[in-house]
Amino acid sequence: MTNIQFIAKSVPTAVINIQNTVQLLQEDCTIPFISRYRKDKTGNLDEVQIEQIAKSQKEYEVIVKRKEAILKSIEEQNALTPELDKKIQQSFDLQELEDFYLPFKKKKKTKADVARKNGLEPLAKIIMAQNNDDVDFIATKYLNDNVINEDFALQGARDIIAEWINENSYVRKQLRRLYERKATITTKVVKTKKDEQDAQKFNQYFDWSEPLTKAPSHRLLAMLRAENEGFIKFKVEVDIDEAYNIIDELILKGQSPATPHVQLAIEDSYKRLLNPAISNEALQEAKAKADANSIQVFANNLGQLLLAPPLGEKRILAIDPGFRSGCKVVCLDEKGDLLYNENIYPHAPQNETAMAMKKIRSMVNAYQIDAISIGNGTASRETEFFIKKIAFDKPVQVFIVSEAGASVYSASKIAREEFPNFDVTVRGSVSIGRRLSDPLAELVKIDPKAIGVGQYQHDVDQTKLKEELDNTVIRCVNSVGININTASKHLLSYVSGIGEKLAENIVNYRSENGPFEDRKQLKKVPRLGEKAYQQGVAFIRISNAKNPLDNSAVHPEAYAIVEKMAKDLKLSVNDLIANKEKTALIKAENYITPEIGLLTLKDIIKELEKPGLDPRKSAKVFEFDPNVKTIKDLRTGMILPGIVNNITNFGCFVDIGLKESGLVHISQLKAGFVSDVNEVVKLHQHVAVKVTEVDEDRKRIQLTMVI
């Protein structure tokens, strides 16, 4: 099987599209570049499909490499038969390959090894042949100093047979199928831990059983966490008689004097070797699926969060609210640079409300503030009410912003580099303000796991999680494009083809030479070669550039085509851009070249209509219910406005203006069955919910969706 045939099994598209995509990836083209600027070669595959091709290609390479290692090892043992070689060559299933290799794998000394050393393998072969031989009598011929009697000899022979059964690839394959169809999860509480406070959050799993195939990812991960923390014992098992029947059909050859010994070996092989191995495989496979599911939920949420509506280049006063320690206030200019910082104490115990109002009014006027951003943590609602009592001289919008991860950013190396002369409280407030201005630019500085929009993110495969989240950030950054003259080093590092080192070089070049005036200047950045330029240049924007295309998503390799389009219409490029009436006259098929096809040309014409358009919507002010300040104010039946602030497989969490978010279970999202929460709601969506249950002691709020 070729790599293209292997990839085609998981990516349903024409073979030529896969071939071209693999070639582009091997030429070190990035996924955003391929999906945006090589559509005619890929058949318009999107980023997700191209990522799948890249993953499948890596998987194929891993399998080929493993095959080579297995064949070499077996060959070195002089055990590679033509039949086995053919089986290995034809297999592209890692699990099956490991089954073929199992009899030849170096392992710790086993019971079978001891029996072989004692000369009992010939006896095992006689028993396994299941002829009409008197095996009890034959066993007497294998007695020696280490094999003291017939029972000892027969036990040793059975140990060898048990290992043969364990290493039988057909047996393992059939048992796997049984586990796939009928495995059951069973959990029991560890009695000594039952009454511990931390154990109570897992109390539904103190005595639990369900089919492994029916366990949703969040439940499986919860059970595994409970086991890891020592609160429950966890087993994956199938009906033992059904397992024995499967092995019997493959191993037994009818009735003979050897049959009871083979049956004993089967039972021993299953209990001691096969069941522990296959049940662990089944669990690991289920865990891998649960991980993939949870990682996808996290990636979807992260993507929605990063592409949340920005307020744009406005002057912002940001507040990190607090009671005893006061509210940390910063003023930021249009670019997010810090202008001023101060502490105010409008709440108890100081209650310096009048003085705090005076200071806020003064800062809003002095720094020409357009909007106020308040973190949604402790004292958030109280601070919002306080701010709304102030009579400003001009309209000032007030926003509540998620401060999840702000403390992580404020203590990070990135924050220390940005604000070496300020403490963590000031840095955290700056982050709260910048999140309102441009969530994408600010949130890329924070480890996604700290943003709090996933489920069981600390329990899943961390390597796969990081890979998927990095891909999500790259997708989001490149879908928006970045202003090269204002972007931070961290934001630049996610641009197609750039990376951390080149991002640092770009920022240094900008500091030494002033703002970039055109895209060609990128070539002057140290170590930024032709390949990096090709991959990244179209994702950067230069406002007020000499060439207006430098502030668009049109790639420089297509500038000549745009100039020809303008010339054919007897216009300048400047006059063609944003001129919908004229762009409608362009016939894309007239400009096809060997390098640039119809799909890319249609994208170019669409971009000319609205060059550099930010795909994100604008931020909107949201009003929580002013009568709900704490969980004690909630009553069953209340209908409240809220914002979706997290999405999981089992429902979504809604911020209703309290420290505690409420849960809308998947069954309460709408009438009828819902298979995917994302089909009904999106992160940051404004909704109306009804309170169905309030548990003040456990700080839990149950909601149902109204709108």
C-alpha positions as CSV (number, residue, x, y, z in Angstrom):
1,M,0.0,0.0,0.0
2,T,1.4,3.4,-0.9
3,N,1.1,6.5,1.3
4,I,-1.5,8.0,-1.0
5,Q,-3.7,4.8,-0.8
6,F,-3.3,4.8,3.0
7,I,-4.3,8.5,3.3
8,A,-7.2,8.0,0.9
9,K,-8.8,5.7,3.5
10,S,-9.3,8.6,5.9
11,V,-9.6,11.6,3.6
12,P,-12.4,11.3,1.0
13,T,-11.2,13.3,-1.9
14,A,-9.7,12.7,-5.4
15,V,-6.3,10.9,-5.4
16,I,-4.7,13.8,-7.3
17,N,-5.7,16.2,-4.5
18,I,-4.0,14.0,-1.9
19,Q,-0.9,13.7,-4.1
20,N,-0.6,17.4,-4.6
21,T,-1.2,18.2,-1.0
22,V,1.5,15.7,0.2
23,Q,3.9,17.2,-2.3
24,L,3.2,20.7,-1.0
25,L,3.7,19.5,2.6
26,Q,7.0,17.9,1.6
27,E,8.1,21.2,0.1
28,D,7.6,22.7,3.6
29,C,4.5,24.6,2.7
30,T,2.3,25.5,5.8
31,I,-1.3,24.4,6.1
32,P,-2.7,27.9,6.1
33,F,-0.8,28.8,3.0
34,I,-1.8,25.6,1.2
35,S,-5.5,25.9,2.1
36,R,-5.7,29.6,1.1
37,Y,-3.3,30.0,-1.8
38,R,-3.1,26.5,-3.4
39,K,-6.8,25.7,-3.7
40,D,-6.4,24.8,-7.4
41,K,-3.9,22.1,-6.5
42,T,-5.7,20.7,-3.5
43,G,-9.2,20.7,-5.0
44,N,-10.3,23.3,-2.4
45,L,-9.5,21.2,0.6
46,D,-9.9,23.1,3.8
47,E,-7.4,23.4,6.7
48,V,-9.0,20.5,8.7
49,Q,-8.7,18.1,5.7
50,I,-5.1,19.2,5.0
51,E,-4.3,18.6,8.6
52,Q,-5.8,15.1,8.4
53,I,-3.6,14.4,5.3
54,A,-0.6,15.6,7.2
55,K,-1.5,13.4,10.2
56,S,-2.1,10.4,8.0
57,Q,1.2,10.8,6.2
58,K,3.0,10.9,9.6
59,E,1.0,7.8,10.7
60,Y,2.1,6.0,7.5
61,E,5.7,6.9,8.0
62,V,5.5,5.6,11.6
63,I,4.0,2.3,10.4
64,V,6.7,1.9,7.7
65,K,9.5,2.6,10.1
66,R,8.0,0.1,12.7
67,K,7.7,-2.5,10.0
68,E,11.4,-2.1,9.0
69,A,12.4,-2.4,12.7
70,I,10.2,-5.6,13.2
71,L,11.5,-7.3,10.0
72,K,15.1,-6.5,10.9
73,S,14.7,-7.9,14.5
74,I,13.0,-11.1,13.3
75,E,15.6,-11.5,10.5
76,E,18.4,-11.2,13.0
77,Q,16.8,-14.0,15.0
78,N,16.9,-16.2,11.8
79,A,13.1,-16.6,12.2
80,L,11.7,-14.7,9.2
81,T,9.7,-17.1,7.0
82,P,8.4,-16.0,3.6
83,E,4.8,-16.3,4.9
84,L,5.5,-14.1,7.9
85,D,7.4,-11.6,5.8
86,K,4.4,-11.4,3.5
87,K,2.0,-10.8,6.4
88,I,4.1,-8.1,7.8
89,Q,4.6,-6.4,4.4
90,Q,0.9,-6.4,3.7
91,S,-0.2,-5.1,7.1
92,F,-0.7,-1.4,7.8
93,D,-2.2,-1.8,11.3
94,L,0.2,-1.1,14.1
95,Q,-1.7,-3.3,16.5
96,E,-1.6,-6.3,14.1
97,L,2.1,-5.7,13.4
98,E,2.8,-5.9,17.2
99,D,0.8,-9.2,17.3
100,F,3.0,-10.6,14.5
101,Y,6.1,-9.5,16.4
102,L,5.0,-10.6,19.9
103,P,6.5,-14.2,19.7
104,F,9.9,-12.6,18.8
105,K,9.9,-9.7,21.2
106,K,12.5,-9.8,23.9
107,K,10.7,-10.0,27.2
108,K,11.3,-10.7,30.9
109,K,11.8,-14.4,31.9
110,T,8.4,-16.1,31.8
111,K,7.0,-19.4,33.1
112,A,7.2,-20.7,29.5
113,D,10.9,-19.8,29.3
114,V,11.6,-21.8,32.5
115,A,9.6,-24.8,31.0
116,R,11.6,-24.6,27.7
117,K,14.8,-24.5,29.6
118,N,13.7,-27.7,31.4
119,G,13.2,-29.4,28.0
120,L,9.4,-29.4,28.0
121,E,8.7,-27.8,24.6
122,P,8.4,-31.2,22.8
123,L,5.8,-32.3,25.3
124,A,3.9,-29.0,24.8
125,K,3.9,-29.7,21.0
126,I,2.5,-33.2,21.5
127,I,-0.3,-31.9,23.8
128,M,-1.1,-29.1,21.4
129,A,-1.3,-31.6,18.5
130,Q,-4.3,-33.0,20.4
131,N,-3.9,-36.5,19.0
132,N,-5.0,-39.7,20.8
133,D,-1.6,-40.0,22.6
134,D,-1.5,-40.8,26.3
135,V,0.0,-37.5,27.4
136,D,0.2,-38.6,31.1
137,F,2.4,-41.5,30.1
138,I,4.4,-39.4,27.6
139,A,5.1,-36.9,30.3
140,T,7.1,-39.4,32.3
141,K,9.7,-39.3,29.5
142,Y,10.5,-35.7,30.3
143,L,11.4,-36.0,33.9
144,N,14.9,-34.8,35.0
145,D,16.6,-33.0,37.9
146,N,14.4,-29.9,37.4
147,V,11.2,-31.8,36.4
148,I,10.5,-34.0,39.4
149,N,7.2,-35.6,38.4
150,E,4.5,-35.9,35.7
151,D,2.4,-33.1,37.1
152,F,5.3,-30.7,37.1
153,A,6.1,-31.7,33.4
154,L,2.4,-31.3,32.4
155,Q,2.2,-27.9,34.1
156,G,5.4,-26.7,32.4
157,A,4.0,-27.8,29.0
158,R,0.7,-26.0,29.7
159,D,2.7,-22.8,30.5
160,I,4.3,-23.0,27.1
161,I,0.9,-23.6,25.4
162,A,-0.6,-20.7,27.3
163,E,2.1,-18.4,25.9
164,W,1.5,-19.8,22.3
165,I,-2.2,-19.0,22.7
166,N,-1.4,-15.5,24.0
167,E,0.9,-14.9,21.0
168,N,-1.7,-16.2,18.4
169,S,-2.7,-13.2,16.3
170,Y,-6.1,-14.7,15.4
171,V,-7.0,-15.3,19.0
172,R,-6.0,-11.7,19.9
173,K,-7.9,-10.3,17.0
174,Q,-11.1,-12.2,17.9
175,L,-10.9,-11.2,21.5
176,R,-10.4,-7.6,20.6
177,R,-13.6,-7.7,18.6
178,L,-15.4,-9.1,21.6
179,Y,-14.1,-6.2,23.8
180,E,-15.1,-3.7,21.1
181,R,-18.6,-5.0,21.1
182,K,-19.3,-6.1,24.6
183,A,-16.8,-4.8,27.1
184,T,-18.2,-3.4,30.3
185,I,-16.8,-0.8,32.7
186,T,-17.2,-1.6,36.4
187,T,-16.2,0.7,39.2
188,K,-16.2,0.2,43.0
189,V,-15.4,2.7,45.7
190,V,-12.2,2.2,47.8
191,K,-13.9,1.9,51.2
192,T,-11.1,3.7,53.1
193,K,-11.5,6.7,50.9
194,K,-15.3,6.8,50.6
195,D,-15.9,9.5,53.2
196,E,-13.2,11.9,52.2
197,Q,-14.5,15.2,51.0
198,D,-12.7,15.1,47.6
199,A,-14.2,11.7,46.9
200,Q,-17.8,13.1,47.0
201,K,-17.5,14.7,43.5
202,F,-17.1,11.1,42.2
203,N,-19.8,9.5,44.3
204,Q,-21.9,8.4,41.2
205,Y,-19.0,6.1,40.4
206,F,-18.8,4.4,43.8
207,D,-20.8,1.5,42.3
208,W,-21.1,1.9,38.6
209,S,-21.4,-0.3,35.5
210,E,-22.0,0.5,31.9
211,P,-21.0,-0.7,28.4
212,L,-17.6,0.7,27.4
213,T,-19.0,1.7,24.0
214,K,-21.8,3.8,25.7
215,A,-19.6,5.7,28.1
216,P,-19.3,9.3,26.8
217,S,-15.8,10.9,26.9
218,H,-16.4,13.2,29.9
219,R,-17.7,10.3,32.0
220,L,-14.8,7.9,31.1
221,L,-12.3,10.7,31.8
222,A,-14.1,11.4,35.2
223,M,-13.9,7.7,36.2
224,L,-10.2,7.5,35.2
225,R,-9.5,10.6,37.2
226,A,-11.3,9.1,40.2
227,E,-9.2,6.0,39.9
228,N,-5.9,8.0,39.5
229,E,-6.8,9.9,42.7
230,G,-7.4,6.6,44.5
231,F,-11.1,6.9,45.2
232,I,-12.3,4.0,43.0
233,K,-11.2,0.7,41.5
234,F,-11.8,0.4,37.8
235,K,-12.1,-2.7,35.6
236,V,-12.9,-3.3,31.9
237,E,-14.1,-6.9,31.3
238,V,-16.2,-9.2,29.1
239,D,-18.2,-12.3,29.9
240,I,-15.5,-14.9,30.6
241,D,-17.5,-17.8,29.2
242,E,-17.9,-16.0,25.9
243,A,-14.1,-15.3,25.8
244,Y,-13.4,-19.0,26.5
245,N,-15.7,-20.1,23.7
246,I,-13.9,-17.8,21.2
247,I,-10.5,-19.3,22.2
248,D,-11.9,-22.9,22.3
249,E,-13.2,-22.6,18.7
250,L,-9.7,-21.4,17.5
251,I,-7.6,-23.8,19.5
252,L,-9.4,-27.0,20.4
253,K,-9.6,-29.8,17.8
254,G,-12.3,-32.0,19.3
255,Q,-12.0,-34.5,22.2
256,S,-8.7,-36.3,23.0
257,P,-6.7,-37.2,26.1
258,A,-4.9,-33.8,25.6
259,T,-8.1,-31.8,25.6
260,P,-8.3,-31.2,29.4
261,H,-4.7,-29.9,29.4
262,V,-5.3,-27.6,26.5
263,Q,-8.4,-26.2,28.2
264,L,-6.4,-25.6,31.4
265,A,-3.8,-23.8,29.3
266,I,-6.6,-21.7,27.6
267,E,-8.0,-20.6,31.0
268,D,-4.5,-19.8,32.3
269,S,-3.6,-17.9,29.1
270,Y,-6.8,-15.8,29.3
271,K,-6.7,-15.0,33.0
272,R,-2.9,-14.4,33.2
273,L,-2.0,-13.0,29.8
274,L,-4.7,-12.2,27.3
275,N,-7.3,-10.6,29.5
276,P,-5.0,-8.1,31.2
277,A,-3.4,-7.2,27.9
278,I,-6.6,-6.9,25.7
279,S,-8.6,-5.2,28.4
280,N,-5.9,-2.7,28.8
281,E,-5.8,-2.2,25.1
282,A,-9.5,-1.7,25.0
283,L,-9.3,0.9,27.8
284,Q,-6.4,2.7,26.1
285,E,-8.3,2.8,22.8
286,A,-11.4,4.1,24.6
287,K,-9.2,6.7,26.4
288,A,-7.7,7.7,23.1
289,K,-11.2,8.3,21.6
290,A,-12.2,10.2,24.7
291,D,-9.1,12.3,24.5
292,A,-9.7,13.1,20.9
293,N,-13.3,14.0,21.7
294,S,-12.3,16.3,24.6
295,I,-9.4,17.8,22.6
296,Q,-11.8,18.6,19.8
297,V,-14.2,20.3,22.2
298,F,-11.4,22.3,23.7
299,A,-10.1,23.3,20.2
300,N,-13.6,24.3,19.0
301,N,-14.0,26.4,22.2
302,L,-10.6,28.0,21.9
303,G,-11.2,28.8,18.2
304,Q,-14.5,30.6,19.1
305,L,-12.8,32.4,22.0
306,L,-9.9,33.6,19.9
307,L,-12.2,34.8,17.2
308,A,-14.5,36.6,19.7
309,P,-15.6,40.1,18.6
310,P,-12.9,42.8,19.2
311,L,-13.8,46.4,20.2
312,G,-10.9,47.6,18.0
313,E,-8.5,50.4,18.4
314,K,-10.1,52.3,21.2
315,R,-8.8,53.9,24.4
316,I,-9.7,51.6,27.2
317,L,-9.8,51.9,31.0
318,A,-9.4,48.4,32.4
319,I,-10.3,47.3,36.0
320,D,-9.2,44.1,37.8
321,P,-11.9,44.3,40.6
322,G,-11.4,43.4,44.2
323,F,-12.6,44.1,47.7
324,R,-10.0,44.4,50.4
325,S,-7.1,44.8,48.1
326,G,-9.0,47.4,46.0
327,C,-9.5,47.6,42.2
328,K,-6.4,47.8,40.0
329,V,-7.1,50.3,37.2
330,V,-5.0,50.9,34.0
331,C,-5.5,53.3,31.1
332,L,-4.5,52.0,27.6
333,D,-4.1,53.9,24.3
334,E,-5.5,52.7,21.0
335,K,-2.5,50.3,20.5
336,G,-2.9,48.8,24.0
337,D,0.1,50.6,25.4
338,L,0.0,51.5,29.1
339,L,-0.6,55.2,29.8
340,Y,-1.4,55.2,33.6
341,N,-2.2,52.9,36.5
342,E,-3.8,53.5,39.9
343,N,-5.6,51.6,42.7
344,I,-9.1,52.6,43.9
345,Y,-11.1,51.3,46.9
346,P,-14.8,51.8,46.2
347,H,-15.9,48.7,48.2
348,A,-15.7,47.4,51.7
349,P,-13.8,47.6,54.0
350,Q,-12.4,51.0,52.8
351,N,-15.6,52.2,51.1
352,E,-13.9,55.2,49.5
353,T,-16.6,55.4,46.9
354,A,-16.7,59.1,46.3
355,M,-12.9,59.4,45.9
356,A,-12.9,56.4,43.6
357,M,-15.7,57.9,41.4
358,K,-13.7,61.2,41.2
359,K,-10.5,59.3,40.1
360,I,-12.3,57.3,37.5
361,R,-14.0,60.4,36.0
362,S,-10.6,62.2,36.0
363,M,-8.9,59.3,34.2
364,V,-11.7,58.9,31.6
365,N,-11.4,62.6,30.8
366,A,-7.6,62.9,31.0
367,Y,-6.9,59.9,28.8
368,Q,-10.0,60.3,26.5
369,I,-11.3,56.8,27.4
370,D,-13.8,55.2,25.0
371,A,-14.7,52.1,26.9
372,I,-14.3,50.4,30.3
373,S,-13.3,46.7,30.6
374,I,-14.1,45.0,33.9
375,G,-12.7,41.5,34.8
376,N,-15.4,39.0,35.7
377,G,-13.8,37.7,38.9
378,T,-14.4,38.7,42.6
379,A,-16.3,42.0,43.0
380,S,-17.0,42.2,39.3
381,R,-20.7,42.9,39.6
382,E,-20.2,45.3,42.4
383,T,-17.6,47.2,40.4
384,E,-19.9,47.2,37.4
385,F,-22.7,48.8,39.5
386,F,-20.2,51.3,40.9
387,I,-19.0,52.4,37.4
388,K,-22.5,52.7,36.1
389,K,-23.4,55.2,38.8
390,I,-20.7,57.6,37.5
391,A,-21.9,60.5,35.4
392,F,-19.4,60.8,32.6
393,D,-19.1,63.8,30.4
394,K,-19.4,61.6,27.3
395,P,-20.9,58.1,26.5
396,V,-18.6,55.4,27.7
397,Q,-19.3,51.7,27.0
398,V,-18.9,49.3,29.9
399,F,-17.9,45.6,29.2
400,I,-17.5,42.6,31.5
401,V,-14.5,40.6,30.2
402,S,-13.4,37.0,31.2
403,E,-10.2,37.3,33.2
404,A,-9.5,33.5,32.9
405,G,-5.7,33.1,32.5
406,A,-4.9,36.8,33.2
407,S,-3.0,35.8,36.4
408,V,-1.1,33.2,34.3
409,Y,-0.1,35.9,31.8
410,S,0.8,38.5,34.4
411,A,3.4,36.1,36.0
412,S,4.7,34.9,32.6
413,K,8.0,35.7,30.9
414,I,6.1,37.5,28.1
415,A,4.4,39.8,30.6
416,R,7.8,40.5,32.3
417,E,9.4,41.4,29.0
418,E,6.4,43.7,28.1
419,F,6.2,45.4,31.5
420,P,9.5,44.9,33.4
421,N,8.8,47.9,35.7
422,F,5.3,46.9,36.8
423,D,4.1,44.2,39.1
424,V,1.7,41.3,38.3
425,T,-1.4,43.3,39.4
426,V,-0.8,46.0,36.7
427,R,0.0,43.4,34.1
428,G,-3.2,41.5,34.8
429,S,-5.3,44.6,34.4
430,V,-3.6,45.4,31.1
431,S,-4.5,42.0,29.9
432,I,-8.1,42.5,30.9
433,G,-8.2,45.7,28.8
434,R,-6.4,44.3,25.8
435,R,-8.8,41.3,25.7
436,L,-11.6,43.8,25.0
437,S,-9.6,45.6,22.3
438,D,-8.4,42.4,20.5
439,P,-9.0,39.0,22.2
440,L,-6.9,37.2,19.6
441,A,-3.8,39.3,20.0
442,E,-3.9,39.0,23.8
443,L,-5.0,35.4,24.3
444,V,-2.3,33.9,22.1
445,K,0.1,34.9,24.9
446,I,-1.5,32.5,27.3
447,D,-1.2,28.8,27.6
448,P,-4.7,27.7,26.2
449,K,-5.1,25.3,29.1
450,A,-5.2,28.3,31.5
451,I,-8.1,30.0,29.6
452,G,-10.6,27.5,31.0
453,V,-12.8,26.6,28.0
454,G,-12.2,22.8,27.9
455,Q,-13.2,19.7,29.8
456,Y,-10.7,17.4,31.5
457,Q,-7.9,19.1,29.7
458,H,-5.3,18.0,32.3
459,D,-6.4,14.3,31.9
460,V,-5.9,14.0,28.1
461,D,-2.8,13.2,26.1
462,Q,-0.8,16.4,26.6
463,T,1.2,16.1,23.4
464,K,-1.9,15.7,21.2
465,L,-3.7,18.5,23.1
466,K,-0.8,20.9,22.5
467,E,-0.6,20.0,18.8
468,E,-4.3,20.5,18.3
469,L,-4.4,23.8,20.2
470,D,-1.4,25.1,18.4
471,N,-3.0,24.3,15.1
472,T,-6.2,26.1,16.3
473,V,-4.3,29.2,17.2
474,I,-2.4,29.1,13.9
475,R,-5.8,28.8,12.0
476,C,-7.3,31.7,13.9
477,V,-4.3,34.0,13.5
478,N,-4.0,33.4,9.8
479,S,-7.7,33.6,9.1
480,V,-7.7,37.2,10.5
481,G,-4.3,38.4,9.4
482,I,-2.1,40.6,11.5
483,N,-0.8,44.2,11.4
484,I,2.9,43.7,11.2
485,N,3.6,47.2,12.6
486,T,1.6,46.6,15.8
487,A,1.7,42.8,16.4
488,S,3.5,41.5,19.3
489,K,6.4,39.0,18.9
490,H,4.1,36.3,20.3
491,L,1.3,37.0,17.8
492,L,3.8,37.2,14.9
493,S,5.2,33.7,15.8
494,Y,1.9,32.1,14.8
495,V,1.9,33.6,11.3
496,S,2.3,31.0,8.5
497,G,6.0,30.3,8.0
498,I,7.3,32.7,10.6
499,G,7.9,31.0,14.0
500,E,9.4,32.3,17.2
501,K,12.9,33.2,16.0
502,L,11.8,35.1,12.8
503,A,9.1,36.8,14.8
504,E,11.8,38.1,17.2
505,N,13.8,39.2,14.2
506,I,10.8,41.1,12.7
507,V,10.2,43.0,16.0
508,N,13.9,43.9,16.2
509,Y,14.0,45.1,12.6
510,R,10.9,47.2,13.3
511,S,12.5,48.7,16.4
512,E,15.7,49.6,14.5
513,N,14.2,50.7,11.2
514,G,10.7,52.0,12.0
515,P,7.4,50.7,10.7
516,F,7.2,48.5,7.6
517,E,6.1,50.5,4.6
518,D,5.6,47.6,2.2
519,R,5.6,43.8,2.2
520,K,8.9,43.5,0.2
521,Q,10.7,44.9,3.3
522,L,10.1,41.6,5.0
523,K,12.9,40.2,2.8
524,K,15.3,42.5,4.6
525,V,14.6,40.9,8.0
526,P,17.7,38.7,9.0
527,R,17.2,35.0,8.3
528,L,13.8,35.5,6.6
529,G,14.4,33.7,3.3
530,E,12.3,33.2,0.2
531,K,10.3,30.2,1.6
532,A,9.3,32.0,4.8
533,Y,8.4,35.1,2.7
534,Q,6.3,33.0,0.4
535,Q,4.4,31.3,3.2
536,G,3.8,34.3,5.5
537,V,3.7,37.5,3.4
538,A,0.0,37.4,2.5
539,F,-1.1,36.9,6.1
540,I,0.5,40.2,7.2
541,R,-1.2,43.6,6.7
542,I,0.4,47.0,6.3
543,S,-2.1,49.8,6.7
544,N,-1.5,53.0,4.6
545,A,1.0,51.1,2.5
546,K,2.1,52.6,-0.9
547,N,0.6,49.5,-2.6
548,P,-3.0,49.0,-1.3
549,L,-2.7,45.3,-1.9
550,D,-0.2,45.2,1.0
551,N,-3.2,45.7,3.3
552,S,-5.2,42.8,1.8
553,A,-5.2,39.0,1.7
554,V,-4.0,39.0,-2.0
555,H,-0.6,37.2,-2.3
556,P,2.2,39.3,-3.9
557,E,2.6,36.4,-6.5
558,A,-0.8,37.6,-7.8
559,Y,-0.2,41.3,-7.8
560,A,0.6,41.3,-11.6
561,I,-2.8,39.7,-12.3
562,V,-4.6,42.3,-10.2
563,E,-2.7,45.0,-12.1
564,K,-3.8,43.5,-15.4
565,M,-7.4,43.3,-14.2
566,A,-7.3,47.0,-13.3
567,K,-5.6,47.9,-16.6
568,D,-8.2,46.0,-18.6
569,L,-10.9,48.0,-16.8
570,K,-8.9,51.2,-17.5
571,L,-8.5,51.8,-13.8
572,S,-5.7,52.0,-11.3
573,V,-5.4,49.3,-8.6
574,N,-6.5,51.9,-6.1
575,D,-9.6,52.7,-8.0
576,L,-10.4,49.0,-8.4
577,I,-10.2,48.1,-4.8
578,A,-13.5,48.2,-2.9
579,N,-15.3,49.1,-6.1
580,K,-17.9,46.4,-6.2
581,E,-19.5,47.7,-9.4
582,K,-16.2,47.2,-11.2
583,T,-15.0,44.0,-9.6
584,A,-18.4,42.5,-10.7
585,L,-17.2,43.0,-14.3
586,I,-14.1,40.8,-13.9
587,K,-14.3,37.4,-15.6
588,A,-12.0,35.2,-13.6
589,E,-11.5,32.6,-16.3
590,N,-9.8,35.3,-18.5
591,Y,-6.9,35.5,-16.0
592,I,-6.0,31.8,-15.4
593,T,-2.3,31.0,-15.5
594,P,-0.3,27.8,-15.1
595,E,0.3,28.9,-11.5
596,I,-3.0,30.6,-10.5
597,G,-6.3,28.8,-11.2
598,L,-9.9,29.6,-11.1
599,L,-10.5,29.0,-7.4
600,T,-7.7,31.3,-6.4
601,L,-8.8,34.0,-8.8
602,K,-12.4,33.9,-7.4
603,D,-10.8,34.5,-3.9
604,I,-8.8,37.4,-5.3
605,I,-11.9,39.1,-6.8
606,K,-13.8,38.6,-3.5
607,E,-10.9,40.1,-1.6
608,L,-10.8,43.1,-3.9
609,E,-14.4,43.9,-3.0
610,K,-13.6,44.2,0.7
611,P,-9.8,44.2,1.2
612,G,-8.4,43.2,4.6
613,L,-11.9,42.7,6.0
614,D,-11.7,41.3,9.6
615,P,-13.9,38.2,9.7
616,R,-14.8,38.9,13.3
617,K,-17.9,40.8,14.3
618,S,-17.7,43.9,16.6
619,A,-17.9,43.6,20.4
620,K,-21.3,44.4,21.9
621,V,-22.2,45.6,25.4
622,F,-24.1,43.0,27.4
623,E,-26.4,43.8,30.4
624,F,-26.8,41.2,33.2
625,D,-29.9,41.3,35.4
626,P,-29.2,44.1,37.9
627,N,-31.2,42.4,40.6
628,V,-29.0,39.3,40.7
629,K,-25.7,39.9,42.5
630,T,-25.1,36.7,44.4
631,I,-26.3,33.1,44.3
632,K,-28.7,33.9,47.2
633,D,-30.6,36.2,44.8
634,L,-31.6,33.3,42.5
635,R,-35.0,31.8,42.5
636,T,-36.3,28.8,40.6
637,G,-38.2,29.9,37.5
638,M,-36.3,33.1,37.0
639,I,-35.5,34.0,33.4
640,L,-32.1,35.7,33.1
641,P,-29.8,37.0,30.4
642,G,-26.5,35.2,30.1
643,I,-23.4,34.6,28.0
644,V,-22.2,31.1,27.1
645,N,-18.7,30.9,28.6
646,N,-17.8,27.2,28.2
647,I,-19.0,24.3,26.1
648,T,-18.6,20.6,26.9
649,N,-19.9,17.4,25.5
650,F,-22.6,17.3,28.2
651,G,-23.9,20.8,27.9
652,C,-22.8,24.4,28.2
653,F,-22.0,26.8,31.1
654,V,-23.6,30.2,31.1
655,D,-22.3,33.3,32.9
656,I,-25.4,35.0,34.5
657,G,-23.3,37.7,36.2
658,L,-22.3,35.7,39.2
659,K,-19.0,34.1,40.3
660,E,-20.6,30.7,39.7
661,S,-21.7,29.8,36.1
662,G,-24.8,27.8,35.6
663,L,-25.0,24.5,33.7
664,V,-27.5,24.0,30.8
665,H,-27.4,20.2,30.4
666,I,-27.4,19.0,26.8
667,S,-31.0,17.7,27.3
668,Q,-32.1,21.2,28.3
669,L,-30.7,23.1,25.3
670,K,-33.8,22.7,23.1
671,A,-36.7,20.4,22.5
672,G,-35.7,17.1,20.9
673,F,-32.4,15.2,20.8
674,V,-29.1,17.1,20.6
675,S,-26.0,15.2,19.6
676,D,-23.6,18.1,19.5
677,V,-23.8,21.1,21.8
678,N,-22.1,23.3,19.2
679,E,-25.0,22.8,16.9
680,V,-27.2,24.8,19.3
681,V,-24.9,27.4,21.0
682,K,-21.5,29.1,20.5
683,L,-19.0,30.5,22.9
684,H,-19.8,34.1,23.9
685,Q,-23.4,33.8,22.5
686,H,-25.9,36.0,24.3
687,V,-28.8,33.8,25.5
688,A,-31.7,33.8,27.9
689,V,-32.0,31.0,30.5
690,K,-34.4,29.8,33.1
691,V,-33.2,28.8,36.6
692,T,-34.4,25.2,37.4
693,E,-32.3,24.4,40.5
694,V,-30.0,26.2,42.9
695,D,-27.7,24.4,45.4
696,E,-26.2,27.1,47.5
697,D,-24.0,24.8,49.6
698,R,-22.3,23.2,46.5
699,K,-22.5,26.4,44.5
700,R,-24.3,24.7,41.7
701,I,-26.9,26.3,39.4
702,Q,-29.0,24.3,36.9
703,L,-30.5,26.1,34.0
704,T,-32.6,25.4,30.9
705,M,-32.3,27.4,27.6
706,V,-35.0,29.8,26.8
707,I,-33.5,31.5,23.7
